[in-house]
Each structure stands twice: as structure tokens, then as C-alpha cells.
Amino acid sequence: MCVQKGMVSGHTQAVDSAPVKANASMESIELKKPFQSIEKHFKRVDAENQQQAATTISSASLITAPQHQLSRVKNTRINYVTIQWLRLVQHMRKRS
């Protein structure tokens, strides 16, 4: 199918593999035990999030760019959204 669509030529095929030793027997299955309880994990994560929220963002950690680059990014995003919207409208017209 991909050859018919012209996505690949179909002349050469390559196979890649990596030998990995594994023991997939049912006797080797062990119950996983968590490092800590989920409640302790959530408490630790909440504490870390509160610490990060309390710290202020320094101007050194901000990413800045010249105005012309910011405008270019903004225009690119607007164009992309416009194109996607137009494609959606065309698709909906074809369906009706």
C-alpha cells in the first residue's frame, strides 16, 4: 500500500534487531512493591509544588526575544490556526 502511494520505493528492505536476554517464564514473576505509599508521595509532591509556587521568578530565568521575533511567532501561530479553521470549514462543506 505504501509503495502504491509513492511513500516508499519498495526496492530495499532492512530489518533491525537487538538480541536481548530475557526470562519470561511464569515462575520468575514477582509482585512489585512501591518505594513509598501513595499518600506519602502525594504529600511530598504537594509540598514541592507549594515551595515552587512561593518562589518568585527571577528575571534571569525568563526567556526573552526581540520584538520582531515575537511578532513572527505570533503571526505564524495565527496563520496556522487560520489554515486549520479553513480546512475544517472545507471539510464540513464536503460532508454536507
C-alpha positions in Angstrom: 0.0 0.0 0.0 2.8 2.5 0.9 4.6 1.6 -2.3 1.4 2.2 -4.4 1.0 5.7 -2.7 4.7 6.5 -3.5 5.6 6.9 0.1 8.4 4.3 -0.2 10.2 2.8 -3.2 9.9 -0.8 -2.2 13.3 -1.8 -3.7 15.2 -2.5 -0.4 14.0 -3.9 2.9 16.0 -3.7 6.1 15.4 -5.3 9.4 17.0 -4.2 12.6 17.1 -6.1 15.8 18.9 -6.3 19.1 19.4 -9.5 20.9 18.2 -9.2 24.5 18.4 -12.0 27.0 15.1 -12.3 28.9 13.4 -14.7 31.2 9.7 -14.6 30.6 8.7 -17.7 32.5 5.8 -17.5 34.8 8.0 -18.7 37.7 10.1 -15.5 37.5 7.1 -13.2 38.1 7.4 -11.2 41.3 5.0 -8.8 43.0 6.1 -5.2 42.6 6.4 -3.2 45.9 6.2 0.6 45.8 9.1 2.5 47.3 6.7 4.5 49.4 3.0 4.7 50.0 1.0 6.8 47.5 -0.2 9.1 50.3 3.4 9.9 51.3 4.2 10.6 47.6 1.3 13.0 47.2 2.2 14.8 50.4 5.8 15.2 49.2 4.7 16.4 45.7 2.2 18.9 47.2 5.0 20.3 49.5 7.3 20.7 46.5 4.6 22.4 44.5 3.9 24.8 47.3 7.6 25.7 47.6 7.9 26.3 43.9 4.7 28.5 43.9 6.1 30.5 46.8 9.4 31.4 45.0 9.3 34.3 42.6 10.5 34.1 39.1 13.8 36.0 38.7 14.4 37.9 35.5 17.4 35.7 34.8 15.2 32.7 34.4 12.9 34.3 31.8 13.4 33.6 28.1 13.3 36.8 26.1 13.5 37.6 22.4 13.5 40.7 20.3 10.1 42.1 19.4 10.4 41.2 15.7 10.9 37.5 16.5 8.0 37.5 18.9 5.8 39.1 16.2 6.9 36.4 13.7 6.0 33.7 16.1 2.6 35.3 16.8 1.9 35.7 13.1 2.9 32.1 12.4 0.5 30.8 15.1 -2.3 33.0 13.7 -1.7 31.7 10.2 -1.6 28.1 11.4 -4.9 28.5 13.2 -6.5 30.2 10.3 -5.4 27.5 7.9 -6.7 24.8 10.2 -10.0 26.6 10.6 -10.3 26.9 6.8 -9.6 23.2 6.3 -12.3 22.4 8.9 -14.8 24.6 7.1 -13.9 22.9 3.7 -14.3 19.5 5.3 -17.6 20.3 6.8 -18.9 21.7 3.4 -17.8 18.5 1.6 -19.7 16.4 4.2 -23.0 18.3 3.8 
